[in-house]
Amino acid sequence: MNYKIRFPLILFIGFQLITISGYPQEKTGISTTATATIVINVATDPLPSWNEANAKRSIIDFVTKTTTKGSTDFVPVADRIACFDNDGTLWTEMPLPFQLYFMIARIKAMAPQHPEWKNTQPYKGILEDDLKSALAGGNKALLDLMIPAFSGMSANEFDKTVKDWMATSTHPKTGKHYNEMVYQPMLELLNYLRENGYKTFIVSGGDIDFMRVWAEQAYGIPPYQVVGSSFKSKYDTSLASPAIIKLPEFSFNDDKLGKPVGIYEHIGMRPVFTAGNSDGDYGMMLYTTTGSGPRFGMYVHHTDSLREYYYDRQSGLAKLDKGLDDAAKYHWLIVDMKTDWKKIYPFDK
């Protein structure tokens, strides 16, 4: 396959997985209720799933001072921009990023039209549930998997493909649909910010079209407030019904230092509030908090191995190392998932 494409980091995690002989299998089953239920009682407590501790107080204090007229830290409504990473910040990203599960499912679904894949890597490895072998080819192997999964179809076809997958596939640990694996405390935070005049954006290394399909239902964030990595596309008028076609050519990598660029190009304003969970968000955190006026940077620290997953400095998937080291220097809030959150998911009791 000869594709004109630069290697995107949106699925760089693949290379951290090549030492794994297998990977958890997603469950499948039709469901008509595959969306999260946001449970919020703003009248009594804007952040009811947060424990009464420094993290909660810091957030409320910041929102209060930036939205109270007469405050020296008052921020006009037009300037109230809040940006959130997605994977590991708004929803779970373990044991594999959900977008990678989608890619695997796409390859398996397309396999009947490609009998040659049975004997050709990296497809052979995917079809045999051998991720180590599938990704042994490095960059080229990952690209060969991404191209058929994310391009070569119309925008409408891709939207339907993602919706169908989201409605029929479930997380290997919880059995819940992927768009139910969102963090209840973060849903409350998003709502709290919006109730106070903030516009909330997703700024993620994930595929922008993949996220736009379900982000509004899951988070209340509309498609035009999603910033992510992307493939190029074209408007094809040669078709009976002209349509946007996704091309096998990578356009933009919205990860690491690409995140400030993505914010600049898509939003056009420096955020006042930013939340992430790994060093992949470091550039966005720095861009936000080194601006003038009141600024807020926040890391979600995955410290709860029982209710979710534990990982930080040694993680090959979503390392949080430099962010922890520089948190005090830049006054970034470290949210301890184990001690700061009463519950993780909307479905938790």
C-alpha positions as CSV (number, residue, x, y, z in Angstrom):
1,M,0.0,0.0,0.0
2,N,1.4,3.4,-0.9
3,Y,-0.3,6.1,1.0
4,K,0.7,9.7,1.3
5,I,0.6,10.2,5.0
6,R,2.8,11.3,7.9
7,F,2.9,9.2,11.0
8,P,0.3,10.6,13.5
9,L,0.8,10.3,17.2
10,I,-2.9,9.8,17.9
11,L,-2.2,6.1,18.1
12,F,1.4,6.2,19.2
13,I,0.4,4.0,22.1
14,G,0.5,1.1,19.7
15,F,4.3,0.9,20.1
16,Q,4.0,0.7,23.8
17,L,1.9,-2.5,23.3
18,I,4.2,-4.5,21.1
19,T,5.5,-6.4,24.2
20,I,2.0,-7.6,24.9
21,S,1.2,-11.0,23.6
22,G,-2.6,-10.3,23.5
23,Y,-5.1,-7.7,24.5
24,P,-8.4,-7.5,26.3
25,Q,-11.3,-8.2,24.0
26,E,-14.3,-5.9,23.9
27,K,-17.7,-7.3,24.4
28,T,-20.4,-6.9,21.9
29,G,-24.2,-6.7,22.1
30,I,-26.9,-4.5,20.9
31,S,-28.1,-1.8,23.2
32,T,-30.5,1.2,22.8
33,T,-29.3,2.9,26.0
34,A,-25.6,3.4,25.3
35,T,-25.3,6.9,26.6
36,A,-24.2,8.2,30.0
37,T,-26.6,9.6,32.5
38,I,-25.4,12.9,33.9
39,V,-26.5,13.0,37.6
40,I,-26.0,16.5,38.9
41,N,-27.7,18.5,41.7
42,V,-26.4,22.0,41.0
43,A,-29.0,23.6,43.4
44,T,-27.2,22.2,46.5
45,D,-23.7,21.4,45.3
46,P,-22.2,22.0,41.9
47,L,-19.7,19.2,42.3
48,P,-21.5,16.5,44.4
49,S,-19.2,13.7,43.3
50,W,-16.1,15.5,44.6
51,N,-15.0,15.1,48.2
52,E,-14.7,18.1,50.4
53,A,-11.0,18.7,49.9
54,N,-8.5,21.2,48.4
55,A,-9.3,20.1,44.8
56,K,-13.0,20.9,45.0
57,R,-12.4,24.2,46.9
58,S,-9.7,25.3,44.4
59,I,-12.1,24.8,41.5
60,I,-15.0,26.5,43.1
61,D,-12.9,29.4,44.3
62,F,-11.5,30.0,40.8
63,V,-14.9,29.9,39.1
64,T,-16.3,32.2,41.7
65,K,-13.6,34.8,41.5
66,T,-13.5,34.8,37.7
67,T,-17.3,35.1,37.3
68,T,-18.1,37.6,40.1
69,K,-18.4,41.2,38.8
70,G,-16.2,43.5,40.8
71,S,-13.7,40.8,41.5
72,T,-10.1,41.8,40.5
73,D,-9.9,38.4,38.7
74,F,-13.2,38.8,36.9
75,V,-13.1,37.3,33.3
76,P,-15.6,38.6,30.7
77,V,-18.0,35.9,29.4
78,A,-16.5,36.1,25.9
79,D,-13.1,35.1,27.3
80,R,-14.2,32.2,29.4
81,I,-12.7,29.3,27.5
82,A,-12.1,25.9,29.1
83,C,-10.3,23.1,27.3
84,F,-10.2,19.4,28.3
85,D,-8.2,16.5,27.0
86,N,-10.4,13.5,26.4
87,D,-8.7,10.1,26.9
88,G,-8.0,9.7,30.6
89,T,-9.4,13.1,31.5
90,L,-13.1,12.8,30.5
91,W,-13.3,9.1,30.0
92,T,-11.2,6.0,30.8
93,E,-8.3,5.1,28.4
94,M,-7.4,1.7,29.8
95,P,-6.6,-1.1,29.2
96,L,-6.4,0.4,25.6
97,P,-7.6,3.7,24.2
98,F,-11.1,3.2,23.0
99,Q,-10.2,4.5,19.6
100,L,-7.8,1.6,19.2
101,Y,-10.6,-0.8,20.0
102,F,-12.6,0.9,17.2
103,M,-9.7,0.5,14.8
104,I,-9.4,-3.2,15.7
105,A,-13.1,-3.7,15.2
106,R,-13.0,-2.0,11.8
107,I,-10.2,-4.2,10.6
108,K,-12.2,-7.3,11.6
109,A,-15.4,-6.0,10.0
110,M,-13.6,-5.3,6.7
111,A,-11.7,-8.6,6.7
112,P,-14.3,-10.5,4.5
113,Q,-13.7,-8.1,1.7
114,H,-9.9,-8.6,2.1
115,P,-9.1,-12.3,2.1
116,E,-5.4,-11.5,1.7
117,W,-5.3,-10.0,5.2
118,K,-5.5,-13.6,6.7
119,N,-1.9,-14.1,5.6
120,T,-0.6,-10.5,5.7
121,Q,0.7,-8.5,8.7
122,P,-0.4,-6.4,10.4
123,Y,-3.9,-7.5,9.6
124,K,-3.2,-11.2,10.3
125,G,-2.2,-10.3,13.9
126,I,-5.4,-8.3,14.4
127,L,-7.6,-11.1,13.1
128,E,-5.8,-13.6,15.3
129,D,-6.0,-11.3,18.4
130,D,-2.2,-11.1,18.5
131,L,-1.5,-7.4,18.9
132,K,2.2,-8.0,19.5
133,S,2.6,-9.5,16.0
134,A,0.3,-6.9,14.4
135,L,2.4,-4.0,15.6
136,A,5.8,-5.6,15.3
137,G,6.2,-3.7,12.0
138,G,6.4,-0.4,13.8
139,N,5.2,2.8,12.2
140,K,4.3,1.2,8.9
141,A,2.2,-1.5,10.5
142,L,0.2,1.0,12.5
143,L,-0.4,3.2,9.5
144,D,-1.6,0.2,7.4
145,L,-4.2,-0.4,10.1
146,M,-5.2,3.2,10.5
147,I,-5.8,4.0,6.9
148,P,-8.7,1.6,6.2
149,A,-10.2,2.2,9.6
150,F,-10.4,6.0,9.4
151,S,-10.5,6.9,5.7
152,G,-11.8,5.9,2.3
153,M,-15.4,6.6,3.0
154,S,-17.8,9.6,3.2
155,A,-18.1,11.6,6.4
156,N,-21.7,10.3,6.7
157,E,-20.5,6.7,6.4
158,F,-17.9,7.3,9.0
159,D,-20.3,8.8,11.4
160,K,-22.7,5.9,11.1
161,T,-19.8,3.4,11.5
162,V,-18.7,5.1,14.8
163,K,-22.3,5.2,16.0
164,D,-22.9,1.6,15.2
165,W,-19.7,0.5,17.0
166,M,-20.5,2.7,20.0
167,A,-24.0,1.1,20.3
168,T,-22.7,-2.5,20.1
169,S,-19.3,-2.6,21.7
170,T,-18.5,-2.6,25.4
171,H,-15.6,-2.2,27.7
172,P,-13.7,-5.5,28.6
173,K,-13.7,-4.8,32.3
174,T,-17.0,-3.2,33.1
175,G,-19.2,-4.4,30.3
176,K,-20.5,-0.9,29.8
177,H,-20.6,0.9,26.5
178,Y,-17.6,3.1,25.9
179,N,-19.6,6.3,26.0
180,E,-20.8,5.3,29.5
181,M,-17.2,5.1,30.7
182,V,-17.1,8.8,31.3
183,Y,-16.1,10.3,34.6
184,Q,-19.0,11.6,36.7
185,P,-16.9,14.2,38.5
186,M,-15.8,15.6,35.2
187,L,-19.3,15.7,33.8
188,E,-20.2,17.8,36.9
189,L,-17.2,20.1,36.3
190,L,-18.1,20.6,32.6
191,N,-21.7,21.5,33.6
192,Y,-20.5,23.8,36.5
193,L,-18.3,25.7,34.1
194,R,-21.0,26.1,31.5
195,E,-23.5,27.2,34.2
196,N,-21.0,30.0,34.9
197,G,-20.6,31.2,31.4
198,Y,-17.6,29.1,30.3
199,K,-17.5,27.5,26.9
200,T,-16.1,24.0,27.1
201,F,-13.9,22.5,24.4
202,I,-12.3,19.1,23.9
203,V,-8.6,19.3,22.8
204,S,-7.4,15.8,22.2
205,G,-4.9,13.8,20.3
206,G,-7.7,11.5,19.2
207,D,-9.3,11.6,15.8
208,I,-11.5,14.7,15.6
209,D,-14.2,13.0,13.5
210,F,-14.4,10.0,15.8
211,M,-15.0,12.3,18.8
212,R,-17.5,14.6,17.1
213,V,-19.9,11.7,16.6
214,W,-20.7,11.2,20.3
215,A,-19.1,14.0,22.3
216,E,-22.4,16.1,22.6
217,Q,-24.4,13.2,24.0
218,A,-21.6,12.2,26.4
219,Y,-20.4,15.6,27.5
220,G,-22.7,18.3,26.2
221,I,-19.9,19.5,24.0
222,P,-21.1,20.2,20.4
223,P,-19.0,19.0,17.4
224,Y,-17.8,22.5,16.6
225,Q,-16.1,22.7,20.0
226,V,-14.0,19.6,19.5
227,V,-10.4,19.9,18.5
228,G,-8.4,16.8,17.5
229,S,-6.0,15.1,15.1
230,S,-7.4,14.7,11.6
231,F,-7.1,13.2,8.2
232,K,-7.5,15.3,5.1
233,S,-10.9,15.3,3.3
234,K,-12.4,16.6,0.1
235,Y,-15.8,17.5,-1.2
236,D,-16.4,15.2,-4.1
237,T,-19.0,16.5,-6.6
238,S,-18.5,13.7,-9.1
239,L,-20.7,11.5,-6.9
240,A,-24.5,11.2,-7.6
241,S,-24.9,12.9,-4.2
242,P,-21.9,15.1,-3.6
243,A,-20.2,14.3,-0.3
244,I,-17.3,15.0,2.0
245,I,-14.8,12.1,1.5
246,K,-12.2,11.2,4.1
247,L,-8.8,10.8,2.5
248,P,-5.8,8.5,3.4
249,E,-3.6,11.5,4.1
250,F,-2.9,12.8,7.6
251,S,-3.6,16.5,8.2
252,F,-2.9,17.5,11.8
253,N,-1.5,15.9,14.9
254,D,-3.2,17.5,17.9
255,D,-1.0,16.0,20.6
256,K,1.8,17.4,22.9
257,L,3.0,20.7,21.4
258,G,0.4,20.4,18.7
259,K,-2.3,21.1,21.2
260,P,-1.6,24.8,21.7
261,V,-1.4,25.0,17.9
262,G,-4.8,23.3,17.6
263,I,-6.3,25.7,20.1
264,Y,-4.9,28.7,18.3
265,E,-6.1,27.5,14.9
266,H,-9.5,26.2,15.9
267,I,-10.5,28.4,18.9
268,G,-8.4,31.5,18.4
269,M,-8.2,32.3,22.1
270,R,-5.9,31.2,24.9
271,P,-7.9,29.1,27.4
272,V,-8.5,30.3,31.0
273,F,-9.0,26.8,32.3
274,T,-7.4,23.6,31.1
275,A,-7.5,20.0,32.3
276,G,-5.5,17.0,31.2
277,N,-4.0,13.8,32.6
278,S,-0.7,13.1,31.0
279,D,2.5,14.7,29.7
280,G,0.8,14.8,26.3
281,D,-1.2,17.7,27.8
282,Y,1.9,19.5,29.1
283,G,2.0,22.0,26.2
284,M,-1.6,22.8,26.5
285,M,-1.3,23.3,30.3
286,L,1.7,25.6,29.8
287,Y,0.0,27.6,27.1
288,T,-3.0,28.2,29.3
289,T,-1.3,29.0,32.6
290,T,1.5,31.2,31.3
291,G,-1.0,33.7,29.9
292,S,-1.8,36.9,31.7
293,G,-4.6,37.2,34.2
294,P,-6.3,34.4,36.2
295,R,-5.5,30.9,34.8
296,F,-6.2,27.4,36.0
297,G,-4.4,24.2,35.1
298,M,-5.5,20.8,36.4
299,Y,-4.2,17.2,36.0
300,V,-6.3,14.2,36.7
301,H,-4.0,11.8,38.5
302,H,-5.0,8.1,38.1
303,T,-4.4,6.7,41.6
304,D,-7.3,4.3,42.0
305,S,-6.5,0.8,41.0
306,L,-9.7,-0.6,42.4
307,R,-12.4,1.7,41.0
308,E,-10.4,2.5,37.8
309,Y,-6.7,2.1,37.0
310,Y,-3.4,3.2,38.6
311,Y,-0.7,4.7,36.4
312,D,1.5,7.8,36.1
313,R,5.3,8.1,35.8
314,Q,6.0,4.6,34.5
315,S,3.1,4.2,32.2
316,G,4.0,3.5,28.6
317,L,0.5,4.6,27.5
318,A,-0.2,7.9,29.2
319,K,2.8,8.9,31.3
320,L,2.4,11.7,33.8
321,D,5.9,12.5,34.9
322,K,7.0,16.0,33.8
323,G,3.5,17.3,34.7
324,L,3.9,16.1,38.3
325,D,7.4,17.5,38.6
326,D,6.3,21.0,37.4
327,A,2.9,21.2,39.0
328,A,4.1,23.3,41.9
329,K,6.1,25.6,39.7
330,Y,3.1,26.5,37.6
331,H,0.5,26.1,40.3
332,W,-1.3,23.3,38.6
333,L,-3.9,21.4,40.6
334,I,-3.3,17.6,40.9
335,V,-6.6,15.9,41.3
336,D,-6.1,12.6,43.1
337,M,-8.8,10.3,41.7
338,K,-8.7,8.0,44.7
339,T,-9.1,10.7,47.4
340,D,-10.8,13.5,45.6
341,W,-13.6,11.7,43.8
342,K,-16.5,10.0,45.7
343,K,-17.5,8.1,42.5
344,I,-15.9,7.5,39.2
345,Y,-18.6,6.7,36.7
346,P,-22.3,7.7,36.5
347,F,-23.3,4.1,37.0
348,D,-21.4,3.8,40.3
349,K,-23.5,3.5,43.4
